[in-house]
Amino acid sequence: MKRKTAVRIIAFCAAVSLVFGGLYIRERSRSNILRQELQNDYSRSLSELNSRLNSISLILEKTVYVTAAPQMSTFAAELYSEAQLAKTALSQLPSGEGSLDTVNRFLSQVGNYALSVSKSVITGNDMTDSQKNNLALLSSTAQTVSQAVTDIHINSDNALYWTKELENRLESTISDGSLADSLTQLEENITDYPTLIYDGPFSDHILTKKPLMLQNTHIFEKSDALKRAKDFSGDDA
């Protein structure tokens, strides 16, 4: 009897061990799959962003020395295309609590500003000192951003980095040196970005302009708004 009981206990323990072992293997496999998917998605976007920023930096270096309208037109079209692709790649990366306003502003403006300069040159105008200076500043910013993203790309080239990224994603946290943290640091390090006033949709004078419909409007306090809502809908609403 005791022998049968012992056999049953051993069989039960073995079955429990197999079940938990199977669950552990399944969860470990699932974790590896998630890490691989995260690595593939983020790594692909990071590589794309790095490539586009390198191209933007190289093209901007050339625009400073452009003298012919056809050259400027070609460079402007290339910058616009590269900037749009870079924005798409950036949007697929984690930004943490920040919104990466300066980096996105740079990518929005770089192509549009080049197109504005190209339009001016094509109509027969010489490139002004202000335009040359702005292109040089944009080039400097592009080098800063490009180098920072290249460093992030190099640092991410190991399995441990992506294991930590998976932990951050599952726990909704941002650790030092993570992808989101690195991009936030990049945002904070862009301190010499120029103010660009030009004929284009992303000109700073447009981005900072107060909407016309909000001018000369009264600001309502929350309590006043609630009172008006109550007066309109009744006490029982």
Residue pairs with C-beta under 8 A, 6 or more apart in sequence:
31 166
34 166
35 159
35 162
35 163
35 165
35 166
38 162
38 165
38 166
38 169
39 162
39 165
41 92
42 92
42 93
42 94
42 156
42 162
42 165
42 179
43 156
43 162
45 89
45 90
45 92
45 93
46 89
46 93
46 149
46 152
46 153
46 156
46 179
47 153
48 85
48 86
48 88
48 89
49 86
49 89
49 90
49 93
49 149
50 146
50 149
50 150
50 152
50 153
52 82
52 83
52 85
52 86
52 89
53 86
53 142
53 145
53 146
53 149
54 146
54 150
55 78
55 82
56 79
56 82
56 83
56 86
56 110
56 142
56 146
57 139
57 142
57 143
57 145
57 146
59 75
59 78
59 79
59 82
60 79
60 110
60 135
60 138
60 139
60 142
61 139
62 75
63 72
63 75
63 76
63 79
63 114
63 117
63 135
63 139
64 132
64 135
64 136
64 139
66 72
66 75
66 121
66 127
69 118
69 121
69 122
72 114
72 117
72 118
72 121
72 122
72 127
73 118
73 121
73 122
75 114
75 118
76 111
76 114
76 115
76 117
76 118
77 115
79 110
79 111
79 114
79 115
80 111
80 112
80 114
80 115
81 111
82 111
83 107
83 108
83 110
83 111
84 111
86 107
87 104
87 107
87 108
90 100
90 103
90 104
90 107
93 179
93 180
93 183
94 168
94 169
94 178
94 179
94 180
94 183
95 180
95 183
95 184
96 174
96 180
96 181
96 183
96 184
97 174
97 184
98 183
98 184
98 187
100 183
100 184
100 187
101 187
102 187
102 190
102 193
103 145
103 183
103 186
103 187
103 190
105 193
105 202
105 207
106 138
106 141
106 142
106 145
106 190
106 193
108 202
109 138
109 196
109 200
109 202
109 203
110 138
110 142
112 198
112 200
112 201
112 202
113 134
113 135
113 138
113 196
113 198
113 200
113 202
114 135
115 200
116 198
116 199
116 200
117 127
117 131
117 135
117 198
119 199
120 127
120 131
121 127
133 194
134 194
134 196
137 192
137 193
137 194
138 194
140 192
141 190
141 192
141 193
141 194
144 189
144 190
145 186
145 190
148 182
148 185
148 186
148 189
149 186
152 179
152 182
152 183
152 186
155 161
155 177
155 182
156 162
156 179
164 175
164 177
164 178
165 178
165 179
167 173
167 175
168 174
168 175
168 178
168 180
174 180
174 181
174 184
175 181
195 204
196 202
196 203
196 204
197 203
197 204
197 205
220 228
230 237
